Amino acid sequence: MTERRRHHRAERASADGPADLPVPSAAAPVSTPALRLTVLVGEQDVWHHRPLYAEVVHRARAAGLAGASAFRGVEGFGATSMIHTQRLLSLSEELPVAVVVVDTEERVRAFLPQLSELLAGGGLVTLDRCEALTFGGRPGGAGGADPSG
């Protein structure tokens, strides 16, 4: 290393403080055991003239779950084994949608009867144990949904 580089590094270290001290960070995340619920449906699936994925999200909210998100797939296949993709215009109508919910096991399992009603016409649900990390000063998180919204 040249003398010029050593000098530059020394200046940076003194300006930023000692190089061996950890950088201050936000509060440590809070970790809680959780259950991840994933509902896999088709984009065109409906419940009483409403997209099925939207009905799942709205029911999850009404049930007080910590949160739910719907993700549209770009390609996939289901029980029929027909591949649906956004690359082919004719097959882009029935893309897969995944609705993901993470909350405590008790709250997620209490929500399952509502899914039975919604998915009577077809769909797949997976449950995975996971660890939820809540960062920052946001209230709620897995198992502690903020009732104020």
Backbone as a printed PyTorch tensor [residue, N CA C, xyz], in Angstrom:
tensor([[[  0.8530,  -1.1680,   0.0000],
         [  0.0000,   0.0000,   0.0000],
         [  0.8950,   1.2270,   0.0000]],

        [[  0.5340,   2.1970,  -0.8170],
         [  1.3500,   3.4040,  -0.9060],
         [  1.1320,   4.2710,   0.3200]],

        [[  2.0800,   5.1710,   0.5480],
         [  1.9780,   6.0970,   1.6790],
         [  0.7450,   6.9830,   1.5530]],

        [[  0.4220,   7.3500,   0.3420],
         [ -0.7360,   8.2160,   0.1110],
         [ -2.0410,   7.5120,   0.5290]],

        [[ -2.1800,   6.2260,   0.1760],
         [ -3.3760,   5.4650,   0.5540],
         [ -3.4550,   5.2810,   2.0580]],

        [[ -2.3100,   4.9860,   2.6980],
         [ -2.3060,   4.8270,   4.1590],
         [ -2.7510,   6.1130,   4.8300]],

        [[ -2.2590,   7.2310,   4.3410],
         [ -2.6020,   8.5170,   4.9160],
         [ -4.1020,   8.7920,   4.7350]],

        [[ -4.6420,   8.4920,   3.5400],
         [ -6.0600,   8.7130,   3.2650],
         [ -6.9270,   7.8420,   4.1830]],

        [[ -6.5530,   6.5660,   4.3630],
         [ -7.3090,   5.6860,   5.2580],
         [ -7.2520,   6.1830,   6.6880]],

        [[ -6.1170,   6.6750,   7.1080],
         [ -5.9800,   7.1880,   8.4760],
         [ -6.8570,   8.4150,   8.6660]],

        [[ -6.9150,   9.2810,   7.6560],
         [ -7.7810,  10.4640,   7.7490],
         [ -9.2490,  10.0510,   7.8410]],

        [[ -9.6470,   9.0820,   7.0250],
         [-11.0390,   8.6160,   7.0610],
         [-11.3770,   8.0000,   8.4030]],

        [[-10.5070,   7.1900,   8.9490],
         [-10.7600,   6.5430,  10.2310],
         [-10.8960,   7.5740,  11.3400]],

        [[-10.0430,   8.6130,  11.3190],
         [-10.1370,   9.6130,  12.3740],
         [-11.3780,  10.4780,  12.2060]],

        [[-11.8210,  10.6990,  10.9680],
         [-13.0170,  11.5000,  10.7290],
         [-14.2730,  10.7250,  11.1380]],

        [[-14.2890,   9.4150,  10.8970],
         [-15.4500,   8.5930,  11.2130],
         [-15.4010,   8.0320,  12.6250]],

        [[-14.3420,   8.2340,  13.3360],
         [-14.1770,   7.6270,  14.6530],
         [-13.3200,   6.3910,  14.5150]],

        [[-13.0090,   5.7430,  15.6140],
         [-12.1620,   4.5480,  15.5470],
         [-12.7940,   3.4760,  14.6570]],

        [[-11.9630,   2.8690,  13.8430],
         [-12.4490,   1.9110,  12.8630],
         [-12.9390,   0.6210,  13.4990]],

        [[-12.4960,   0.2740,  14.7010],
         [-12.8620,  -1.0000,  15.2910],
         [-14.1440,  -0.9370,  16.1240]],

        [[-14.7680,   0.2220,  16.2770],
         [-16.0080,   0.3210,  17.0320],
         [-17.1940,   0.0410,  16.1250]],

        [[-18.2250,  -0.6400,  16.6310],
         [-19.3930,  -0.9050,  15.7860],
         [-20.1400,   0.3780,  15.4500]],

        [[-20.7410,   0.3880,  14.2940],
         [-21.5210,   1.5350,  13.8550],
         [-22.8470,   1.5110,  14.6160]],

        [[-23.2680,   2.6360,  15.1990],
         [-24.5450,   2.6380,  15.9080],
         [-25.6780,   2.2950,  14.9470]],

        [[-26.6280,   1.5110,  15.4250],
         [-27.7500,   1.1170,  14.5670],
         [-29.0570,   1.2790,  15.3220]],

        [[-30.1340,   1.0450,  14.6100],
         [-31.4600,   1.1280,  15.2220],
         [-31.5930,   0.0210,  16.2600]],

        [[-32.6340,   0.0760,  17.0360],
         [-32.8740,  -0.9320,  18.0540],
         [-32.8950,  -2.3230,  17.4270]],

        [[-32.4590,  -3.2990,  18.1960],
         [-32.4240,  -4.6720,  17.7080],
         [-33.8460,  -5.1460,  17.4080]],

        [[-34.0170,  -5.9390,  16.3600],
         [-35.3580,  -6.4170,  16.0240],
         [-35.8880,  -7.3630,  17.0980]],

        [[-37.1940,  -7.3990,  17.2290],
         [-37.8510,  -8.3050,  18.1630],
         [-38.2260,  -9.5580,  17.3790]],

        [[-37.8290, -10.7160,  17.8970],
         [-38.0700, -11.9850,  17.2250],
         [-39.1830, -12.7490,  17.9300]],

        [[-40.1390, -13.2370,  17.1460],
         [-41.2090, -14.0550,  17.6950],
         [-41.4880, -15.2270,  16.7650]],

        [[-41.8540, -16.3860,  17.3240],
         [-42.2380, -17.4960,  16.4500],
         [-43.5510, -17.1460,  15.7610]],

        [[-43.6960, -17.5900,  14.5220],
         [-44.8930, -17.2470,  13.7530],
         [-45.2280, -18.3870,  12.8010]],

        [[-46.3610, -18.2440,  12.1500],
         [-46.7890, -19.1860,  11.1330],
         [-47.0740, -18.4030,   9.8660]],

        [[-46.5100, -18.8660,   8.7480],
         [-46.7450, -18.2150,   7.4540],
         [-47.7840, -19.0380,   6.6980]],

        [[-48.8550, -18.3870,   6.3170],
         [-49.9370, -18.9900,   5.5540],
         [-49.8050, -18.4810,   4.1270]],

        [[-49.7680, -19.3890,   3.1750],
         [-49.7270, -19.0000,   1.7610],
         [-50.9110, -19.6360,   1.0600]],

        [[-51.7200, -18.8090,   0.4160],
         [-52.8830, -19.2740,  -0.3380],
         [-52.5600, -19.0860,  -1.8090]],

        [[-52.6150, -20.1660,  -2.5800],
         [-52.3050, -20.1190,  -4.0050],
         [-53.5940, -20.3070,  -4.7960]],

        [[-53.9230, -19.3020,  -5.6020],
         [-55.1410, -19.3250,  -6.4100],
         [-54.8150, -18.7840,  -7.7970]],

        [[-55.7910, -18.8490,  -8.6640],
         [-55.6440, -18.2670,  -9.9950],
         [-56.1370, -16.8310,  -9.9930]],

        [[-55.5680, -16.0450, -10.8600],
         [-55.9170, -14.6280, -10.9530],
         [-57.3950, -14.4190, -11.2900]],

        [[-57.9820, -15.3210, -12.0450],
         [-59.3740, -15.1770, -12.4740],
         [-60.3720, -15.8170, -11.5070]],

        [[-59.8960, -16.4690, -10.4500],
         [-60.8030, -17.0810,  -9.4790],
         [-61.5750, -15.9850,  -8.7630]],

        [[-62.8890, -16.1960,  -8.5880],
         [-63.7300, -15.1700,  -7.9770],
         [-64.5510, -15.7440,  -6.8250]],

        [[-64.9530, -14.8470,  -5.9500],
         [-65.8880, -15.1480,  -4.8650],
         [-66.9430, -14.0620,  -4.8990]],

        [[-68.1480, -14.4030,  -5.2830],
         [-69.2460, -13.4410,  -5.3870],
         [-68.8390, -12.1980,  -6.1920]],

        [[-68.3470, -12.4080,  -7.3840],
         [-67.9780, -11.3580,  -8.3460],
         [-66.7780, -10.5150,  -7.8950]],

        [[-66.0110, -10.9900,  -6.9530],
         [-64.8220, -10.2760,  -6.4720],
         [-63.6300, -11.2200,  -6.6210]],

        [[-62.4590, -10.7060,  -7.0200],
         [-61.2880, -11.5950,  -7.1200],
         [-61.0680, -12.3410,  -5.8010]],

        [[-60.8390, -13.6380,  -5.8960],
         [-60.6820, -14.4760,  -4.7090],
         [-59.5080, -14.0130,  -3.8410]],

        [[-58.4010, -13.6300,  -4.4780],
         [-57.2530, -13.1760,  -3.6940],
         [-57.5990, -11.9290,  -2.8880]],

        [[-58.4090, -11.0290,  -3.4530],
         [-58.8130,  -9.8190,  -2.7360],
         [-59.7150, -10.1790,  -1.5550]],

        [[-60.5870, -11.1480,  -1.7430],
         [-61.4740, -11.5860,  -0.6530],
         [-60.6540, -12.1690,   0.4990]],

        [[-59.6170, -12.9300,   0.1740],
         [-58.7490, -13.4910,   1.2280],
         [-58.0680, -12.3620,   1.9980]],

        [[-57.5210, -11.3790,   1.2920],
         [-56.8470, -10.2540,   1.9540],
         [-57.8200,  -9.4980,   2.8540]],

        [[-59.0010,  -9.2000,   2.3540],
         [-59.9750,  -8.4320,   3.1360],
         [-60.4780,  -9.2150,   4.3560]],

        [[-60.6570, -10.5150,   4.1840],
         [-61.0710, -11.3310,   5.3320],
         [-59.9530, -11.4440,   6.3690]],

        [[-58.7210, -11.5100,   5.9150],
         [-57.5960, -11.5520,   6.8500],
         [-57.5520, -10.2700,   7.6760]],

        [[-57.8060,  -9.1610,   7.0280],
         [-57.8480,  -7.8790,   7.7460],
         [-58.9920,  -7.8460,   8.7420]],

        [[-60.1700,  -8.2850,   8.3140],
         [-61.3320,  -8.3070,   9.2020],
         [-61.1130,  -9.2500,  10.3860]],

        [[-60.3260, -10.2970,  10.1800],
         [-60.0370, -11.2460,  11.2550],
         [-58.9740, -10.7200,  12.2200]],

        [[-58.3960,  -9.5520,  11.9070],
         [-57.4020,  -8.9590,  12.7910],
         [-56.0110,  -9.5350,  12.6550]],

        [[-55.7310, -10.2000,  11.5370],
         [-54.3820, -10.7370,  11.3340],
         [-53.3970,  -9.5950,  11.1300]],

        [[-52.1270,  -9.8700,  11.3960],
         [-51.1010,  -8.8270,  11.3770],
         [-50.9290,  -8.1890,  10.0020]],

        [[-51.1610,  -8.9410,   8.9380],
         [-51.0150,  -8.3820,   7.6010],
         [-51.1870,  -9.4590,   6.5540]],

        [[-51.4900,  -9.0560,   5.3360],
         [-51.6310,  -9.9810,   4.2200],
         [-51.2260,  -9.2460,   2.9490]],

        [[-50.5520,  -9.9460,   2.0660],
         [-50.1440,  -9.3650,   0.7840],
         [-50.4290, -10.3620,  -0.3240]],

        [[-50.8730,  -9.8610,  -1.4580],
         [-51.1130, -10.6960,  -2.6310],
         [-50.0140, -10.4310,  -3.6500]],

        [[-49.4490, -11.5050,  -4.1830],
         [-48.3650, -11.4160,  -5.1600],
         [-48.7870, -12.1210,  -6.4420]],

        [[-48.6980, -11.3970,  -7.5420],
         [-49.0660, -11.9550,  -8.8420],
         [-47.8470, -12.6330,  -9.4430]],

        [[-48.0250, -13.8880,  -9.8340],
         [-46.9440, -14.6230, -10.4600],
         [-46.7890, -14.2610, -11.9200]],

        [[-45.5970, -14.4520, -12.4490],
         [-45.3620, -14.1770, -13.8630],
         [-45.5020, -15.4430, -14.7050]],

        [[-45.4710, -16.5980, -14.0260],
         [-45.6120, -17.8580, -14.7450],
         [-45.8870, -18.9570, -13.7330]],

        [[-46.6700, -19.9380, -14.1110],
         [-46.9310, -21.0510, -13.2190],
         [-47.9350, -22.0140, -13.8040]],

        [[-48.1310, -23.1310, -13.0720],
         [-49.1670, -24.0850, -13.4610],
         [-49.7340, -24.6820, -12.1900]],

        [[-50.9260, -25.2310, -12.3180],
         [-51.5920, -25.8080, -11.1580],
         [-52.0790, -27.2070, -11.4620]],

        [[-53.2660, -27.5340, -10.9440],
         [-53.8080, -28.8860, -11.0460],
         [-53.9680, -29.3520, -12.4880]],

        [[-54.2260, -28.4390, -13.4090],
         [-54.4220, -28.8330, -14.8140],
         [-53.1090, -29.0760, -15.5480]],

        [[-51.9940, -28.6840, -14.9550],
         [-50.6520, -28.7880, -15.5470],
         [-50.4640, -27.9100, -16.7730]],

        [[-51.4000, -27.0170, -17.0280],
         [-51.2500, -26.0690, -18.1330],
         [-50.4300, -24.8740, -17.6350]],

        [[-49.3880, -24.5290, -18.3620],
         [-48.5440, -23.4110, -17.9570],
         [-49.1880, -22.0970, -18.3910]],

        [[-49.3280, -21.2010, -17.4400],
         [-49.8370, -19.8560, -17.7000],
         [-48.6630, -18.9040, -17.5370]],

        [[-48.5070, -18.0040, -18.4830],
         [-47.3700, -17.0930, -18.4580],
         [-47.7760, -15.7330, -18.9990]],

        [[-47.1270, -14.7130, -18.5090],
         [-47.4220, -13.3770, -19.0250],
         [-46.7320, -13.1340, -20.3560]],

        [[-45.8600, -14.0480, -20.7700],
         [-45.1470, -13.8720, -22.0320],
         [-46.0230, -14.1680, -23.2390]],

        [[-47.0570, -14.9960, -23.0660],
         [-47.9500, -15.3220, -24.1700],
         [-49.3040, -14.6930, -23.8810]],

        [[-49.7110, -13.7960, -24.7280],
         [-50.9420, -13.0460, -24.5050],
         [-52.1360, -13.9640, -24.2820]],

        [[-52.2270, -15.0340, -25.0540],
         [-53.3980, -15.9070, -24.9520],
         [-53.4580, -16.6700, -23.6360]],

        [[-52.3420, -16.8580, -22.9480],
         [-52.3270, -17.6230, -21.6980],
         [-52.0850, -16.7390, -20.4760]],

        [[-52.1460, -15.4290, -20.6630],
         [-51.8110, -14.5300, -19.5660],
         [-53.0080, -14.1680, -18.7060]],

        [[-54.1620, -14.7920, -18.9600],
         [-55.3570, -14.4370, -18.2210],
         [-55.4580, -15.1130, -16.8620]],

        [[-54.8210, -16.2420, -16.6660],
         [-54.9930, -17.0150, -15.4390],
         [-53.6560, -17.2110, -14.7280]],

        [[-52.9800, -16.0980, -14.4680],
         [-51.6910, -16.1730, -13.7900],
         [-51.8960, -16.5370, -12.3250]],

        [[-50.8840, -17.1570, -11.7200],
         [-51.0150, -17.5320, -10.3110],
         [-50.9190, -16.3110,  -9.3980]],

        [[-51.6320, -16.3780,  -8.2840],
         [-51.5730, -15.3430,  -7.2630],
         [-51.3380, -16.0400,  -5.9270]],

        [[-50.3810, -15.5260,  -5.1640],
         [-50.1080, -16.0460,  -3.8240],
         [-50.4710, -14.9670,  -2.8180]],

        [[-51.3050, -15.3240,  -1.8510],
         [-51.6170, -14.4280,  -0.7410],
         [-50.8500, -14.9510,   0.4540]],

        [[-50.0200, -14.1000,   1.0430],
         [-49.1680, -14.4980,   2.1590],
         [-49.5830, -13.7360,   3.4100]],

        [[-49.7510, -14.4860,   4.5000],
         [-50.1040, -13.9290,   5.8060],
         [-49.0940, -14.4730,   6.8080]],

        [[-48.5820, -13.6120,   7.6860],
         [-47.7070, -14.0580,   8.7740],
         [-48.2660, -13.5210,  10.0760]],

        [[-48.5030, -14.4180,  11.0240],
         [-49.0060, -14.0410,  12.3430],
         [-48.7080, -15.2050,  13.2900]],

        [[-49.2340, -15.1400,  14.4950],
         [-49.0190, -16.2370,  15.4380],
         [-49.7480, -17.4730,  14.9260]],

        [[-49.2930, -18.6200,  15.3690],
         [-49.9210, -19.8700,  14.9290],
         [-51.3980, -19.9020,  15.3070]],

        [[-51.7220, -19.4560,  16.5060],
         [-53.1130, -19.4920,  16.9660],
         [-54.0200, -18.6490,  16.0720]],

        [[-53.5660, -17.4580,  15.7260],
         [-54.3970, -16.5620,  14.9180],
         [-54.5510, -17.0690,  13.4920]],

        [[-53.4690, -17.6000,  12.9330],
         [-53.5410, -18.1370,  11.5670],
         [-54.4630, -19.3480,  11.5340]],

        [[-54.3240, -20.2460,  12.4830],
         [-55.1740, -21.4490,  12.4900],
         [-56.6450, -21.0960,  12.7100]],

        [[-56.8980, -20.0450,  13.4770],
         [-58.2810, -19.6000,  13.6860],
         [-58.8910, -19.0620,  12.3920]],

        [[-58.0510, -18.6370,  11.4590],
         [-58.5100, -18.0960,  10.1770],
         [-58.8130, -19.1950,   9.1470]],

        [[-58.3050, -20.3890,   9.3590],
         [-58.4510, -21.4710,   8.3720],
         [-59.9010, -21.8180,   8.0180]],

        [[-60.8450, -21.8140,   8.9580],
         [-62.2230, -22.1200,   8.5580],
         [-62.7740, -21.1550,   7.4920]],

        [[-62.3700, -19.9060,   7.5410],
         [-62.8200, -18.9610,   6.5100],
         [-62.2580, -19.3530,   5.1430]],

        [[-61.0300, -19.8660,   5.1250],
         [-60.4350, -20.2910,   3.8530],
         [-61.1440, -21.5190,   3.3020]],

        [[-61.5940, -22.3980,   4.1930],
         [-62.3300, -23.5860,   3.7310],
         [-63.5400, -23.1750,   2.9120]],

        [[-64.2440, -22.1650,   3.3900],
         [-65.4140, -21.6660,   2.6800],
         [-65.0110, -21.0670,   1.3350]],

        [[-63.9650, -20.2500,   1.3370],
         [-63.5510, -19.5560,   0.1070],
         [-62.9620, -20.4920,  -0.9400]],

        [[-62.2760, -21.5290,  -0.4990],
         [-61.5440, -22.3850,  -1.4290],
         [-62.2820, -23.6720,  -1.7700]],

        [[-63.5710, -23.7180,  -1.4960],
         [-64.3510, -24.9230,  -1.8030],
         [-64.2450, -25.2790,  -3.2870]],

        [[-64.0900, -24.2720,  -4.1470],
         [-63.9720, -24.5050,  -5.5870],
         [-62.5600, -24.8260,  -6.0460]],

        [[-61.5880, -24.7900,  -5.1660],
         [-60.2090, -25.1170,  -5.5170],
         [-59.2360, -24.0850,  -5.0040]],

        [[-58.0400, -24.5090,  -4.7720],
         [-56.9780, -23.6560,  -4.2530],
         [-56.0700, -24.4910,  -3.3720]],

        [[-54.9320, -23.9630,  -3.0650],
         [-53.9630, -24.6680,  -2.2420],
         [-53.5010, -23.7420,  -1.1300]],

        [[-53.3870, -24.2920,   0.0770],
         [-52.9060, -23.5320,   1.2270],
         [-51.7010, -24.2520,   1.7940]],

        [[-50.6390, -23.5100,   2.0660],
         [-49.4890, -24.0750,   2.7580],
         [-49.2850, -23.3270,   4.0650]],

        [[-48.7870, -24.0380,   5.0680],
         [-48.4690, -23.4580,   6.3690],
         [-47.0150, -23.7800,   6.6690]],

        [[-46.2620, -22.7540,   7.0580],
         [-44.8450, -22.9320,   7.3700],
         [-44.5340, -22.2180,   8.6730]],

        [[-43.8800, -22.9120,   9.5780],
         [-43.4080, -22.2450,  10.7920],
         [-42.2540, -21.3370,  10.3920]],

        [[-42.2190, -20.1520,  10.9780],
         [-41.1620, -19.2060,  10.6480],
         [-40.8640, -18.3450,  11.8700]],

        [[-39.9250, -17.4720,  11.7140],
         [-39.5540, -16.5190,  12.7470],
         [-39.8520, -15.1310,  12.2010]],

        [[-40.6320, -14.3600,  12.9370],
         [-40.9590, -13.0030,  12.5020],
         [-40.0520, -12.0260,  13.2330]],

        [[-39.4110, -11.1650,  12.4940],
         [-38.5610, -10.1270,  13.0680],
         [-39.2540,  -8.7930,  12.8670]],

        [[-39.5140,  -8.0900,  13.9550],
         [-40.1520,  -6.7810,  13.8800],
         [-39.0850,  -5.7250,  14.1000]],

        [[-38.9170,  -4.8280,  13.1390],
         [-37.9000,  -3.7860,  13.1950],
         [-38.5240,  -2.4440,  13.5390]],

        [[-37.7660,  -1.6210,  14.2160],
         [-38.1570,  -0.2310,  14.4360],
         [-39.3380,  -0.0630,  15.3630]],

        [[-39.8360,   1.1660,  15.4030],
         [-40.8760,   1.5250,  16.3440],
         [-42.2750,   1.2630,  15.8500]],

        [[-42.4500,   0.3690,  14.8860],
         [-43.7850,   0.0960,  14.3600],
         [-44.5170,  -0.8620,  15.2860]],

        [[-45.6580,  -0.4660,  15.8060],
         [-46.3960,  -1.3760,  16.6880],
         [-46.9780,  -2.5240,  15.9180]],

        [[-47.2860,  -3.5770,  16.6090],
         [-47.9350,  -4.7230,  15.9660],
         [-46.9470,  -5.7870,  15.6340]],

        [[-46.8610,  -6.1460,  14.3610],
         [-46.0200,  -7.2420,  13.9580],
         [-46.7890,  -8.5300,  14.1310]],

        [[-46.0910,  -9.6560,  14.0170],
         [-46.7360, -10.9370,  14.1330],
         [-47.3460, -11.0790,  15.5150]],

        [[-48.6220, -11.2950,  15.5350],
         [-49.3150, -11.5260,  16.7870],
         [-49.7420, -10.2730,  17.5010]],

        [[-49.3950,  -9.1280,  16.9970],
         [-49.7750,  -7.9020,  17.6920],
         [-50.3050,  -6.8660,  16.7570]],

        [[-51.2630,  -7.2180,  15.9720],
         [-51.8060,  -6.2830,  15.0000],
         [-52.3140,  -5.0360,  15.7070]],

        [[-51.9850,  -3.9090,  15.1560],
         [-52.3980,  -2.6390,  15.7150],
         [-53.8570,  -2.4000,  15.3350]],

        [[-54.7720,  -2.4160,  16.3030],
         [-56.1750,  -2.2710,  15.9620],
         [-56.5290,  -0.9180,  15.3560]],

        [[-55.6710,   0.0700,  15.5280],
         [-55.9680,   1.3850,  14.9690],
         [-55.6870,   1.4590,  13.4830]],

        [[-55.0420,   0.4050,  12.9290],
         [-54.8090,   0.3690,  11.4850],
         [-53.5200,   0.9680,  11.1720]]])
